[in-house]
Amino acid sequence: MRTKPYTPRTNGKAERFIQTSLREWAYARSYDSSEQRAKHLPAWLHHYNWHRPHSSLNYKPPISRAPLPLNNVLGLHN
């Protein structure tokens, strides 16, 4: 995601994502190495985008805002 310089609205969204990722992924559990932590990132990102409710989205995941037709993978995903 790119943000425009000096744009508090988009910068705030990026800052919030970083804060959440640190709390829920990077420091949520103890990892034996940076490689192990990095290995868990794709699964956490999937959860964050497809399953985690976001209060700013009326407790829906971000993927719910994607303009995908229901017969696409969005409709088949569990």
Secondary structure as a PSIPRED ss2 file (coil, helix, strand):
# PSIPRED VFORMAT (PSIPRED V4.0)

   1 M C   1.000  0.000  0.000
   2 R C   1.000  0.000  0.000
   3 T C   1.000  0.000  0.000
   4 K C   1.000  0.000  0.000
   5 P C   1.000  0.000  0.000
   6 Y C   1.000  0.000  0.000
   7 T C   1.000  0.000  0.000
   8 P H   0.000  1.000  0.000
   9 R H   0.000  1.000  0.000
  10 T H   0.000  1.000  0.000
  11 N H   0.000  1.000  0.000
  12 G H   0.000  1.000  0.000
  13 K H   0.000  1.000  0.000
  14 A H   0.000  1.000  0.000
  15 E H   0.000  1.000  0.000
  16 R H   0.000  1.000  0.000
  17 F H   0.000  1.000  0.000
  18 I H   0.000  1.000  0.000
  19 Q H   0.000  1.000  0.000
  20 T H   0.000  1.000  0.000
  21 S H   0.000  1.000  0.000
  22 L H   0.000  1.000  0.000
  23 R H   0.000  1.000  0.000
  24 E H   0.000  1.000  0.000
  25 W H   0.000  1.000  0.000
  26 A H   0.000  1.000  0.000
  27 Y C   1.000  0.000  0.000
  28 A C   1.000  0.000  0.000
  29 R C   1.000  0.000  0.000
  30 S C   1.000  0.000  0.000
  31 Y C   1.000  0.000  0.000
  32 D C   1.000  0.000  0.000
  33 S C   1.000  0.000  0.000
  34 S H   0.000  1.000  0.000
  35 E H   0.000  1.000  0.000
  36 Q H   0.000  1.000  0.000
  37 R H   0.000  1.000  0.000
  38 A H   0.000  1.000  0.000
  39 K H   0.000  1.000  0.000
  40 H H   0.000  1.000  0.000
  41 L H   0.000  1.000  0.000
  42 P H   0.000  1.000  0.000
  43 A H   0.000  1.000  0.000
  44 W H   0.000  1.000  0.000
  45 L H   0.000  1.000  0.000
  46 H H   0.000  1.000  0.000
  47 H H   0.000  1.000  0.000
  48 Y H   0.000  1.000  0.000
  49 N H   0.000  1.000  0.000
  50 W H   0.000  1.000  0.000
  51 H C   1.000  0.000  0.000
  52 R C   1.000  0.000  0.000
  53 P C   1.000  0.000  0.000
  54 H E   0.000  0.000  1.000
  55 S H   0.000  1.000  0.000
  56 S H   0.000  1.000  0.000
  57 L H   0.000  1.000  0.000
  58 N C   1.000  0.000  0.000
  59 Y C   1.000  0.000  0.000
  60 K E   0.000  0.000  1.000
  61 P C   1.000  0.000  0.000
  62 P H   0.000  1.000  0.000
  63 I H   0.000  1.000  0.000
  64 S H   0.000  1.000  0.000
  65 R H   0.000  1.000  0.000
  66 A C   1.000  0.000  0.000
  67 P C   1.000  0.000  0.000
  68 L C   1.000  0.000  0.000
  69 P C   1.000  0.000  0.000
  70 L C   1.000  0.000  0.000
  71 N C   1.000  0.000  0.000
  72 N C   1.000  0.000  0.000
  73 V H   0.000  1.000  0.000
  74 L H   0.000  1.000  0.000
  75 G H   0.000  1.000  0.000
  76 L H   0.000  1.000  0.000
  77 H C   1.000  0.000  0.000
  78 N C   1.000  0.000  0.000
